[in-house]
Amino acid sequence: MQIKESKFNGIFLGQRGRRTLLLTENLTPGRKFFDEDLINHKGVELRTWNPDRSKLSAAILNRLKSVPIKEGDVILYLGSSYGTTCTYVSDIVKEKGFIFALDFAPRVMRELVFISQVRGNICPVLADANRPETYKDKVSKADVLYIDVAQRNQAEILIKNAKLFLKDKGYAFFAIKARSVDVTKSPEKVFQEEINTLLKNGFKLIDKVNLRPYQKDHVMVLVQKN
């Protein structure tokens, strides 16, 4: 496999035949948590990043123009689920960074607790992202907000959490799931309505990327808090 650094912090590009892969430097060498391959590159262990299991990976491969996550950043991740994408963000922010990984499902939280015991820069938070006031004493200000929740009021959840936790000029990644918002409308109409809600509440649109063929009826939106 041919490997080179990408234009984004902590992310590598690999070429395996005709297929382009993303990779990150493994924060916990010798340990893997999902179906990733571990590859030695110039004495550094890299993890392959599957776009079928990570919307952020899919967005980057679909030419997302910016990934404003860097070493040392604090991330509030809403809808962390089993922690797949969370572990790759953990690789990028490294030991100096920190991730508050929030989900409301006890089962997935148990899995994330096991991961956090190995990766000290991940803190699982069992809570409902729709009620940020209930965890305001457990979460600090964040440089980046990442939201991937299957609820009808996805934009509202982003706005409420950004008001409490996102720093001024901070960025938010928003994985919009059209069918979770309104199944009676076309996905494109849902996407635009959600984006318009953010724009009306003081956010600046940086980019919008459709996640096909990896995810159906999904887009990744990147916005900045004004």
C-alpha positions in Angstrom: 0.0 0.0 0.0 1.2 3.5 -0.9 0.7 5.9 2.1 1.2 9.6 2.3 0.1 12.4 4.7 -3.2 14.1 3.8 -3.8 17.9 4.0 -5.7 17.3 7.3 -4.1 17.0 10.7 -3.3 13.5 11.8 -4.9 11.8 8.7 -3.1 9.8 6.1 -4.1 8.6 2.6 -3.5 5.1 1.5 -3.8 3.7 -2.0 -4.6 0.0 -2.3 -5.1 -0.7 -6.0 -7.9 1.6 -7.1 -9.2 2.1 -3.6 -8.3 5.1 -1.5 -8.2 4.5 2.2 -7.9 6.8 5.2 -5.6 6.0 8.1 -4.7 7.6 11.5 -1.8 7.0 13.8 -2.8 4.5 16.4 -2.8 6.1 19.9 -2.6 2.6 21.4 -0.1 0.7 19.3 -0.8 -3.0 19.1 -4.5 -2.6 20.1 -7.4 -2.4 17.8 -11.1 -2.2 18.7 -13.1 -2.9 15.5 -12.4 -4.4 12.1 -9.5 -2.1 11.2 -6.1 -3.2 9.9 -2.9 -2.1 11.6 -0.2 -1.1 9.2 3.4 -0.2 10.0 4.5 2.9 8.0 8.0 4.2 8.6 8.0 2.9 12.1 4.6 4.3 13.0 1.5 2.1 13.4 -1.5 3.3 11.4 -5.2 2.2 11.6 -7.3 1.9 8.5 -10.5 4.0 8.8 -13.6 2.3 7.2 -16.0 4.8 5.6 -18.9 2.3 5.8 -18.7 2.5 9.6 -17.8 6.1 10.0 -19.6 9.1 8.6 -16.6 11.4 9.1 -14.4 9.0 7.1 -17.1 8.9 4.4 -17.3 12.7 4.3 -13.5 13.1 4.0 -13.3 10.6 1.2 -16.2 12.5 -0.5 -14.0 15.6 -0.5 -15.0 17.5 2.7 -13.0 20.7 2.3 -11.9 21.1 5.9 -11.4 19.0 9.0 -10.7 21.5 11.8 -9.7 19.0 14.4 -6.1 19.0 15.7 -3.9 17.7 18.4 -4.9 19.1 21.8 -8.5 19.9 20.9 -11.4 19.2 23.2 -14.3 17.5 21.4 -17.9 17.1 22.5 -19.2 14.1 20.6 -23.0 13.6 20.7 -24.2 10.2 19.7 -20.9 8.3 20.1 -22.6 4.9 19.9 -20.0 2.1 20.2 -17.2 4.6 19.6 -15.9 3.8 16.1 -15.5 7.3 14.8 -14.7 8.5 18.4 -11.5 6.4 18.5 -10.2 7.9 15.2 -10.9 11.4 16.6 -9.0 10.2 19.6 -6.0 9.4 17.4 -6.1 12.9 15.9 -6.3 14.9 19.1 -3.7 12.6 20.8 -2.9 12.6 24.5 -3.1 16.4 24.8 -6.7 16.4 23.5 -9.9 15.1 25.1 -13.3 13.8 24.0 -16.5 13.8 25.9 -18.3 10.9 24.2 -22.1 11.1 25.0 -24.8 8.6 24.3 -28.1 7.7 26.0 -27.9 3.9 25.5 -26.4 2.0 28.5 -25.4 -0.9 26.3 -23.1 1.1 24.0 -21.8 3.1 26.9 -20.5 -0.1 28.5 -18.5 -0.8 25.3 -17.2 2.7 25.3 -16.1 2.4 28.9 -13.9 -0.5 28.0 -12.3 1.6 25.2 -11.8 4.5 27.6 -9.9 2.3 30.0 -7.3 1.9 27.2 -7.6 5.4 25.6 -7.4 7.9 28.4 -8.5 10.8 26.2 -12.0 9.5 25.9 -14.6 10.2 28.7 -18.0 8.3 28.2 -21.0 10.3 29.3 -24.4 8.6 29.7 -26.9 11.3 29.0 -29.6 12.5 26.6 -28.2 15.1 24.1 -31.6 16.7 24.0 -31.1 17.8 27.6 -27.6 19.5 27.8 -28.5 21.1 31.1 -28.3 17.7 32.8 -24.6 17.3 32.0 -23.4 20.9 32.1 -21.3 20.1 35.2 -19.7 17.1 33.5 -18.6 18.6 30.2 -16.2 21.5 29.6 -16.1 24.0 26.8 -15.2 22.4 23.5 -13.3 23.4 20.4 -15.4 21.1 18.2 -18.9 19.7 18.5 -19.7 16.5 16.6 -23.3 15.4 16.4 -24.7 12.2 15.0 -28.1 11.5 16.6 -31.2 9.9 15.1 -33.8 12.3 16.4 -36.3 14.6 14.7 -34.9 17.8 16.2 -31.2 17.3 15.3 -30.5 20.9 14.5 -32.2 22.0 17.7 -30.0 19.6 19.7 -26.9 21.0 18.0 -27.9 24.6 18.8 -28.7 23.9 22.5 -25.4 22.2 23.0 -23.4 24.8 21.1 -24.8 27.5 23.3 -23.6 25.8 26.4 -20.4 24.2 25.3 -19.0 25.3 22.0 -16.3 28.0 22.1 -16.8 31.2 20.0 -15.5 30.5 16.5 -15.7 26.8 17.3 -16.7 24.3 14.6 -19.5 21.7 14.5 -19.8 18.6 12.4 -23.4 17.7 11.8 -24.4 14.3 10.4 -27.9 14.9 9.2 -30.1 11.8 8.9 -33.0 12.9 6.6 -35.3 9.9 7.4 -34.9 10.6 11.1 -36.1 14.2 10.7 -39.1 13.8 8.3 -39.9 10.8 6.1 -42.6 12.7 4.2 -40.1 15.2 2.7 -37.3 14.7 0.2 -33.9 14.3 1.8 -32.6 17.4 0.0 -35.4 19.5 1.4 -34.7 18.2 4.9 -31.0 18.9 4.6 -31.7 22.5 3.5 -34.2 23.1 6.2 -31.8 21.9 8.9 -29.0 24.0 7.5 -31.3 27.1 7.3 -32.1 26.5 11.0 -28.4 26.7 11.9 -27.8 29.8 9.7 -30.7 31.6 11.5 -29.1 30.8 14.8 -25.7 32.4 14.1 -23.7 29.6 12.4 -21.7 30.0 9.2 -21.8 27.2 6.6 -18.4 25.9 5.7 -19.3 22.8 3.7 -21.9 20.2 3.0 -21.1 16.8 1.6 -23.4 13.9 0.6 -22.3 10.6 2.1 -23.4 8.4 -0.8 -22.5 5.6 -1.5 -21.5 4.9 2.1 -24.7 6.2 3.8 -28.1 6.7 2.2 -30.0 9.9 2.8 -27.2 11.4 4.9 -25.0 14.5 4.6 -22.2 15.8 6.6 -22.4 19.5 7.3 -19.6 21.6 8.7 -20.5 24.9 10.3 -18.7 27.5 12.5 -20.1 29.4 15.4 -20.1 33.1 14.9 
